[in-house]
Amino acid sequence: MAKDHQYKTNLVWAGNKGSGTMDYRSYDRDFVVSIKDKKPFSGSSDSVFLGDQTKYNPEDLLLASVSSCHMLWYLHLCSKNEIVVLEYIDNAIGTMTESNDGSGKFSSILLKPEVVISKKEQIEQANALHEEANKMCFIANSLNFSIKHQPSCKAING
């Protein structure tokens, strides 16, 4: 039986410089996200859209969500298949295309996980589990484009 899970966030715009959104340059794009029982974090728009480049932007967060969801499923699947993962690093790349009217959308995400496992003879299976992890990832399943993978795997014993 399917189960629904609900998530709640609180977002507060922190960019009113005193005149609100009087014009495009009169306000900051800063915001604070709070989630119950977690530390709040500050965000902004991407610096190309007049945001603060030192803060997380929605595009960063989408890419991080896909990458982390994939990793968590991958680790789960490796554990189930008795593959011992010792290290996992992903240098993910997302491409967002901006339209002439200012709107835009992500058109691709490439995950580039670098995995270290304990046994050389499991490398092929470890690489194959990325496809399974992609099928299971809640975030990837919610997007309207496919997520690509370019994994590399090595073992400590060779």
C-alpha positions as CSV (number, residue, x, y, z in Angstrom):
1,M,0.0,0.0,0.0
2,A,1.3,3.4,-0.9
3,K,2.2,5.8,1.9
4,D,2.2,9.6,1.8
5,H,5.0,11.5,3.6
6,Q,4.6,15.2,4.2
7,Y,7.4,17.7,4.5
8,K,7.1,21.2,5.8
9,T,9.4,24.2,5.4
10,N,9.2,27.8,6.5
11,L,10.6,30.3,4.1
12,V,11.0,34.0,5.0
13,W,12.1,36.7,2.5
14,A,14.9,38.7,4.1
15,G,15.6,41.1,1.3
16,N,13.5,44.2,2.0
17,K,15.8,47.1,2.1
18,G,13.0,49.5,3.1
19,S,11.2,50.1,-0.1
20,G,10.1,46.5,-0.9
21,T,10.0,45.6,-4.5
22,M,9.6,49.1,-5.8
23,D,11.9,48.3,-8.7
24,Y,14.1,45.4,-9.8
25,R,17.2,46.6,-8.0
26,S,15.6,47.9,-4.9
27,Y,15.6,44.6,-3.0
28,D,17.8,41.7,-2.1
29,R,17.0,38.2,-3.1
30,D,17.9,36.8,0.3
31,F,15.8,34.3,2.3
32,V,15.9,32.1,5.3
33,V,14.6,28.5,5.3
34,S,13.6,26.9,8.6
35,I,12.6,23.3,9.2
36,K,11.4,22.0,12.5
37,D,14.3,20.6,14.7
38,K,16.9,21.6,12.1
39,K,19.3,24.5,11.8
40,P,18.0,27.3,9.5
41,F,20.0,28.2,6.4
42,S,20.2,31.3,4.3
43,G,19.7,31.4,0.6
44,S,19.5,33.9,-2.3
45,S,19.1,33.8,-6.0
46,D,22.1,33.0,-8.2
47,S,24.4,35.9,-8.6
48,V,23.6,36.3,-12.3
49,F,20.1,37.2,-11.0
50,L,21.4,39.8,-8.5
51,G,21.7,37.3,-5.7
52,D,24.4,36.8,-3.1
53,Q,26.9,34.3,-4.5
54,T,27.9,33.2,-0.9
55,K,24.5,31.8,-0.2
56,Y,22.8,28.6,-1.5
57,N,20.4,29.3,-4.4
58,P,17.5,27.1,-5.5
59,E,19.5,25.7,-8.4
60,D,22.3,24.6,-6.0
61,L,19.7,23.0,-3.7
62,L,18.0,21.1,-6.5
63,L,21.3,19.6,-7.7
64,A,22.3,18.8,-4.1
65,S,18.9,17.1,-3.5
66,V,19.3,14.9,-6.6
67,S,22.9,14.0,-5.7
68,S,22.3,13.2,-2.1
69,C,19.1,11.2,-2.8
70,H,21.0,9.1,-5.3
71,M,23.9,8.6,-2.9
72,L,21.6,7.5,-0.1
73,W,19.8,4.9,-2.3
74,Y,23.1,3.8,-3.7
75,L,24.6,3.2,-0.2
76,H,21.4,1.3,0.7
77,L,21.6,-0.9,-2.3
78,C,25.3,-1.6,-1.8
79,S,24.6,-2.6,1.8
80,K,21.8,-5.0,0.7
81,N,24.2,-6.5,-1.9
82,E,27.0,-6.9,0.6
83,I,29.2,-4.3,-1.2
84,V,31.2,-2.4,1.3
85,V,31.5,1.3,0.3
86,L,34.4,3.1,1.9
87,E,34.2,6.4,0.2
88,Y,31.7,8.2,-2.0
89,I,32.2,11.6,-3.7
90,D,29.9,13.1,-6.3
91,N,30.9,16.1,-8.4
92,A,27.4,16.6,-10.0
93,I,26.7,19.0,-12.8
94,G,23.3,20.5,-13.6
95,T,22.4,22.6,-16.6
96,M,19.6,25.1,-16.4
97,T,18.5,26.8,-19.6
98,E,17.1,30.3,-19.4
99,S,14.5,31.3,-21.9
100,N,14.2,34.6,-23.7
101,D,11.3,35.6,-21.4
102,G,13.4,35.1,-18.3
103,S,11.9,31.8,-17.3
104,G,14.0,28.7,-17.4
105,K,14.3,25.0,-16.5
106,F,16.8,22.4,-15.8
107,S,17.5,20.3,-18.9
108,S,20.1,17.9,-17.5
109,I,21.9,16.6,-14.5
110,L,25.0,14.5,-14.7
111,L,26.0,12.7,-11.5
112,K,29.7,11.8,-11.4
113,P,30.0,9.5,-8.3
114,E,33.5,8.4,-7.4
115,V,33.2,5.3,-5.2
116,V,35.8,3.3,-3.4
117,I,34.7,-0.2,-2.3
118,S,36.5,-3.0,-0.4
119,K,36.6,-5.8,-3.1
120,K,37.8,-5.4,-6.7
121,E,35.6,-8.3,-7.9
122,Q,32.5,-6.3,-7.0
123,I,33.3,-3.2,-9.2
124,E,31.0,-4.2,-12.1
125,Q,28.1,-4.8,-9.8
126,A,28.8,-1.6,-7.8
127,N,28.7,0.4,-11.0
128,A,25.5,-1.3,-12.1
129,L,23.7,-0.3,-8.9
130,H,23.7,3.4,-9.9
131,E,20.9,2.6,-12.4
132,E,18.9,0.9,-9.7
133,A,19.6,3.8,-7.3
134,N,18.3,6.2,-10.0
135,K,15.1,4.2,-10.3
136,M,14.5,4.4,-6.6
137,C,15.5,8.1,-5.9
138,F,12.4,10.1,-4.9
139,I,13.8,13.3,-6.2
140,A,14.9,12.0,-9.6
141,N,11.5,10.4,-10.0
142,S,9.9,13.8,-9.4
143,L,11.8,15.5,-12.3
144,N,10.7,15.8,-15.9
145,F,14.0,14.9,-17.4
146,S,16.3,11.9,-16.9
147,I,19.4,11.9,-14.7
148,K,22.6,10.7,-16.3
149,H,25.4,8.9,-14.5
150,Q,29.1,8.8,-15.1
151,P,30.3,6.6,-12.2
152,S,33.8,5.5,-11.4
153,C,34.6,2.8,-9.0
154,K,37.8,1.4,-7.6
155,A,38.7,-1.0,-4.8
156,I,41.2,-0.8,-2.0
157,N,42.5,-4.3,-2.9
158,G,43.5,-3.4,-6.4
